[in-house]
Amino acid sequence: SFSVFAPNSTLIYNSSADLSEAPNLLHWPSPLSSRAYALVDFPRFVPPPWGAAPIPSGAKVTPGTEKTNGYDFSNNVAGDAYVFLLGPSLSSYYAARSEFIALAGQCPLLPDFAYGTWFTYWHQYTEAEAKDDISRWESGKLPIDVWALDMNWRQTSLHHDRYYNYPATNLFTNFSEWFSFLESHGLRTYFNDHPYPVASRNAGGLQTSAEEVAFRWSGISEWLGRGLTYWWFDHNWKFSIPPPFVN
């Protein structure tokens, strides 16, 4: 544990009193609610140049990282923390945020449509019913930018929801045609996914393993290639992709 004091000996931060349940996850405080904020640097790793894709053929792989798809965990030490001094004013608060961005890098901006109206509903839509629903939005002149199925885009029986190749063709006979229909109406769409780790079904290693990366990349990129706009990772479920080295 450690403490940070101001020059006048006023206590600014005490790690022992930090009640954050996940100090390594970013939960930046609201303005003027705290004098300091600490973020634990763990797990620490360096991603490969190819990111979350499988290792490209002929790629130069750092020795010892083959089993983690090129992700380098060799400097994965526990205990390091960054403490940002938020100060007593908005100017010091914004200055601390700028320091965080200088450390962590810029956050990508969302596309304009993401700030519009999204619609999704946990409901077993048929294609005809979904198209009728969209026509109601249009006839009512209601603004909408994203129309999406919830988790009902795929079969959920027999653990088929753990895979990407069991679409609900009993409800939508041709998803490529469905994507084209949405695009023709100026709409984006996504699939809600509760990702089931390959390690949990004994089909490979943990999060950054070659098996996990290949399975996720293959399944998602195939749907994106067919016309899906983006993938929605819904972690609020009974199972999900855990942090590295956790099953």
Protein Blocks (a to p, Z undefined) as FASTA:
>chain_A
ZZdddfkopafbdfklpcbfblmbccdddehkafbdcddddddddddfklmaccdehiac
dehilmnnopacklmcghiacdddebjbfklmmmmmmmmmmmnopaddddfklmmccddd
dddddfklmmmmmmmmmmnopacfbdcdfklmbcfehhlmmpcklccfklmmblklmmmm
mmmnopacddddddddfklnopaccfklmklmmmmmmmmmmmmmnopabdcddfbbfbdc
ddehiZZ
